[in-house]
Amino acid sequence: MAGVVVKNVEKAFGTTKVIHGINVDIADGEFVVLVGPSGCGKSTLLRMIAGLEEISAGSIAIGAREVNRLPPKDRDVAMVFQNYALYPHMTVYDNMAFSLKLRKAEKSMIEERVQKAAGILNLTPYLQRYPRQLSGGQRQRVAMGRAIVRDPQVFLFDEPLSNLDAKLRVQMRTEIKALHQRLKTTTVYVTHDQIEAMTMADRIVVMHDGIVEQIGTPLELYDHPANTFVAGFIGSPAMNFIEGTLKRNGGAPVLQAGGTSVQLPASAPGKDGQKVVFGIRPEHLSIGVEGPDTLNGSILVVEPTGADTQVVAEIAGKHVQAVFTERHAFVPGAKIALKPKAENIHLFDGDSGRHL
């Protein structure tokens, strides 16, 4: 096993730069997820680590070796693709054994590794079947087994669950996380699904427009987002934002937004008259009594899910979402007062979006 160090890496297609000087240090045995919206550069970065894309500047090291000029086969990595990339004319056994046969490995080693991987992934009964005879989840496990038998230093996953239905995605992300905990192999995983990122990662790299916005553990990003992009991307439902102006009336900070004033904690950062973005997560809002410390508006939509009830209200001209585990008799059109938990309020600079 080995760590991965990405240092000042850039990527350009002609005159168009898509990766802008990225630095990521992945420890040996760590499970790191690259997450971000489509087009942010996460898959391009993964392909550069794999050697499937050339880097335009910077360096990538796997273990003690810089691999900038090494072909993919010499980097000792194994990649699991979104579309499985299985050979349809080969059995499960032959698909898993193929890379070892290319290396001219001993038959006994091939047998041992394939059987071991099949046992880990519950594929032993399917070794003589063909991909067309398998479900989507089973095919994904075969693709993972083909990577495991190579015993690489690094596993690379490129949105491997995108083609699965919702229930199977949940099952497979649990299996992949359990697999990592068992094998302890350094893993770099790409997804656009922040729920996958939150539930699977040791650390998350949030990317946007070819740059890294923030790196941290799932709860670090959730509780202490560096800016409005990270705050809005991490968490489901997303964080609520209200743009306004910070006023310090005799030292008591107040947010003024669209004719609404909300009293802020005395410790709230920011200067008097500064444009700010007020952020609060839906689960950090509770039912209150209309007053200076509540967000006051009217209910637009009520969405009961069973485990909780999600309410969308119009406040200061914005749609604000709240989540309640208690069952209230909400009625669309009714007035509502939402009280933010003071310790969970976030303030961001109105111009830069940086957390204050």
Buried (B, 14 or more C-beta within 10 A) or exposed (E): BBBBBBBEBBBBEEEEBBBBBBEBBBBBBBBBBBBBEEBBBBBBBBBBBBBBBEBBEBEBBBBEBEBBEBEBEEBBBBBBBBEBEBEEEBBBBBBBBBBBEEEEBEEEBBEEBBBBBBEBBEBEEBBEBBBEEBEBBBBBBBBBBBBBBBBBBBBBBBBBBEBBEEEBBBEBBEBBBEBBEEBEBBBBBBBBBBBBBBBBBBBBBBBBBBBBBBBBEBEBBBEEBBBBBBBBBBBEBBBBBBBBBBBBEEEEBBBBBEEBBBBBBEEBBBEEEBEBBBBBBBBBBBBBEEEEBBBBBEBBEBEEEEEBBBBBBBBBEBEBBBBBEEEEEBEEEEEBBBBBEBEEBBBBBBEEBEBB
